[in-house]
């Protein structure tokens, strides 16, 4: 009976330790996901400001039709680059 009691106590101690480790890993993962999402948000805002600044600068030099053509090509290049980076099977360095 004493062996079974020690086994149960050891099992519960191990279960408690695993629960703490799981909680710590979940919190770390959530923190990293939140920072990643914020980074994506600020990156998108930076790209939007960059495109707006390019439009404003070009509109002083060129006709608005040509500015819109250049901006369309720029946005298409940005979208193509983002899609190319998201392709699976590409080797990435850490």
Short mmCIF file of the C-alpha atoms (twelve columns), coordinates in Angstrom:
data_MODEL
# 
_entry.id   MODEL 
# 
loop_
_atom_site.group_PDB 
_atom_site.id 
_atom_site.type_symbol 
_atom_site.label_atom_id 
_atom_site.label_alt_id 
_atom_site.label_comp_id 
_atom_site.label_asym_id 
_atom_site.label_seq_id 
_atom_site.Cartn_x 
_atom_site.Cartn_y 
_atom_site.Cartn_z 
_atom_site.pdbx_PDB_model_num 
ATOM 1  C CA . UNK A 1  0.000  0.000  0.000   1 
ATOM 2  C CA . UNK A 2  2.906  2.291  0.791   1 
ATOM 3  C CA . UNK A 3  4.373  1.767  -2.695  1 
ATOM 4  C CA . UNK A 4  1.079  2.674  -4.383  1 
ATOM 5  C CA . UNK A 5  0.808  5.852  -2.295  1 
ATOM 6  C CA . UNK A 6  4.366  6.877  -3.200  1 
ATOM 7  C CA . UNK A 7  3.670  6.125  -6.861  1 
ATOM 8  C CA . UNK A 8  0.535  8.308  -6.831  1 
ATOM 9  C CA . UNK A 9  2.346  11.156 -5.074  1 
ATOM 10 C CA . UNK A 10 5.243  10.937 -7.542  1 
ATOM 11 C CA . UNK A 11 2.815  10.893 -10.443 1 
ATOM 12 C CA . UNK A 12 0.976  13.961 -9.164  1 
ATOM 13 C CA . UNK A 13 4.287  15.780 -8.638  1 
ATOM 14 C CA . UNK A 14 5.303  14.980 -12.214 1 
ATOM 15 C CA . UNK A 15 1.892  16.075 -13.452 1 
ATOM 16 C CA . UNK A 16 2.246  19.401 -11.621 1 
ATOM 17 C CA . UNK A 17 5.700  19.995 -13.097 1 
ATOM 18 C CA . UNK A 18 4.479  19.201 -16.607 1 
ATOM 19 C CA . UNK A 19 1.530  21.554 -16.106 1 
ATOM 20 C CA . UNK A 20 3.855  24.383 -15.115 1 
ATOM 21 C CA . UNK A 21 6.073  23.720 -18.125 1 
ATOM 22 C CA . UNK A 22 3.054  23.626 -20.421 1 
ATOM 23 C CA . UNK A 23 1.761  26.924 -19.007 1 
ATOM 24 C CA . UNK A 24 5.151  28.592 -19.459 1 
ATOM 25 C CA . UNK A 25 5.412  27.358 -23.059 1 
ATOM 26 C CA . UNK A 26 1.872  28.487 -23.881 1 
ATOM 27 C CA . UNK A 27 2.546  31.960 -22.491 1 
ATOM 28 C CA . UNK A 28 5.812  32.177 -24.433 1 
ATOM 29 C CA . UNK A 29 4.066  31.115 -27.642 1 
ATOM 30 C CA . UNK A 30 1.251  33.623 -27.144 1 
ATOM 31 C CA . UNK A 31 3.756  36.403 -26.463 1 
ATOM 32 C CA . UNK A 32 5.689  35.563 -29.626 1 
ATOM 33 C CA . UNK A 33 2.487  35.413 -31.686 1 
ATOM 34 C CA . UNK A 34 1.387  38.810 -30.361 1 
ATOM 35 C CA . UNK A 35 4.764  40.365 -31.163 1 
ATOM 36 C CA . UNK A 36 4.668  38.800 -34.636 1 
ATOM 37 C CA . UNK A 37 1.178  40.199 -35.268 1 
ATOM 38 C CA . UNK A 38 2.246  43.653 -34.096 1 
ATOM 39 C CA . UNK A 39 5.296  43.466 -36.330 1 
ATOM 40 C CA . UNK A 40 3.102  42.596 -39.305 1 
ATOM 41 C CA . UNK A 41 0.751  45.461 -38.497 1 
ATOM 42 C CA . UNK A 42 3.551  48.019 -38.243 1 
ATOM 43 C CA . UNK A 43 5.186  46.597 -41.380 1 
ATOM 44 C CA . UNK A 44 1.949  47.008 -43.331 1 
ATOM 45 C CA . UNK A 45 1.577  50.568 -42.046 1 
ATOM 46 C CA . UNK A 46 5.167  51.328 -43.073 1 
ATOM 47 C CA . UNK A 47 4.520  49.986 -46.571 1 
ATOM 48 C CA . UNK A 48 1.342  52.060 -46.828 1 
ATOM 49 C CA . UNK A 49 3.205  55.225 -45.789 1 
ATOM 50 C CA . UNK A 50 5.989  54.422 -48.242 1 
ATOM 51 C CA . UNK A 51 3.530  54.030 -51.113 1 
ATOM 52 C CA . UNK A 52 1.711  57.227 -50.112 1 
ATOM 53 C CA . UNK A 53 4.978  59.160 -49.930 1 
ATOM 54 C CA . UNK A 54 6.036  57.853 -53.333 1 
ATOM 55 C CA . UNK A 55 2.684  58.889 -54.806 1 
ATOM 56 C CA . UNK A 56 2.946  62.356 -53.284 1 
ATOM 57 C CA . UNK A 57 6.516  62.842 -54.527 1 
ATOM 58 C CA . UNK A 58 5.755  61.626 -58.037 1 
ATOM 59 C CA . UNK A 59 2.568  63.675 -58.328 1 
ATOM 60 C CA . UNK A 60 4.653  66.864 -58.190 1 
ATOM 61 C CA . UNK A 61 6.813  65.707 -61.108 1 
ATOM 62 C CA . UNK A 62 4.571  63.652 -63.412 1 
ATOM 63 C CA . UNK A 63 1.014  63.681 -64.713 1 
ATOM 64 C CA . UNK A 64 -1.397 61.907 -62.298 1 
ATOM 65 C CA . UNK A 65 -2.120 59.147 -64.828 1 
ATOM 66 C CA . UNK A 66 1.564  58.195 -65.015 1 
ATOM 67 C CA . UNK A 67 1.868  58.396 -61.259 1 
ATOM 68 C CA . UNK A 68 -1.003 55.919 -60.860 1 
ATOM 69 C CA . UNK A 69 0.630  53.587 -63.402 1 
ATOM 70 C CA . UNK A 70 3.919  53.682 -61.504 1 
ATOM 71 C CA . UNK A 71 2.137  53.177 -58.199 1 
ATOM 72 C CA . UNK A 72 0.202  50.212 -59.600 1 
ATOM 73 C CA . UNK A 73 3.429  48.619 -60.797 1 
ATOM 74 C CA . UNK A 74 5.088  49.293 -57.441 1 
ATOM 75 C CA . UNK A 75 2.219  47.730 -55.495 1 
ATOM 76 C CA . UNK A 76 2.175  44.742 -57.871 1 
ATOM 77 C CA . UNK A 77 5.908  44.235 -57.273 1 
ATOM 78 C CA . UNK A 78 5.432  44.411 -53.523 1 
ATOM 79 C CA . UNK A 79 2.549  41.908 -53.679 1 
ATOM 80 C CA . UNK A 80 4.546  39.603 -55.955 1 
ATOM 81 C CA . UNK A 81 7.514  39.722 -53.612 1 
ATOM 82 C CA . UNK A 82 5.341  38.900 -50.613 1 
ATOM 83 C CA . UNK A 83 3.694  36.015 -52.463 1 
ATOM 84 C CA . UNK A 84 7.076  34.705 -53.605 1 
ATOM 85 C CA . UNK A 85 8.391  34.801 -50.034 1 
ATOM 86 C CA . UNK A 86 5.387  32.807 -48.823 1 
ATOM 87 C CA . UNK A 87 5.889  29.923 -51.265 1 
ATOM 88 C CA . UNK A 88 6.356  26.581 -49.509 1 
ATOM 89 C CA . UNK A 89 9.424  24.465 -50.097 1 
ATOM 90 C CA . UNK A 90 11.840 27.349 -50.234 1 
ATOM 91 C CA . UNK A 91 14.861 26.920 -47.974 1 
ATOM 92 C CA . UNK A 92 15.214 29.721 -45.472 1 
ATOM 93 C CA . UNK A 93 18.187 30.462 -43.314 1 
ATOM 94 C CA . UNK A 94 17.412 30.962 -39.621 1 
# 
